[in-house]
Amino acid sequence: MVASYCKDSKTSLDAVHSLLNDPSLSLRPGARYNVQGDFCVFHFTADSQNRVYILVSSLRFPERVAFACLNELQQEFGRQW
């Protein structure tokens, strides 16, 4: 499931798909990752069931806030699914 809201969501979703399809990407559950692009940062983590949670933010968005949001999303998603 991918949820997105941003000014140019098509570009962001294409970048997310490219990132997730990278064969060299190996995610450890609970680890925090950041990939910086030209205009945004992809903050992401994975859970033990190989679900990936991604927040795309502006370059100036605080990392700690991004991962607090992702943690809350992961907990809520886990409760419902």
Secondary structure, DSSP 8 states (H G I E B T S, - for coil): -----STTHHHHHHHHHHHHT-TT----TT--EEEE-SSEEEEEEE-TTS-EEEEEEETTS-HHHHHHHHHHHHHHHHHH-
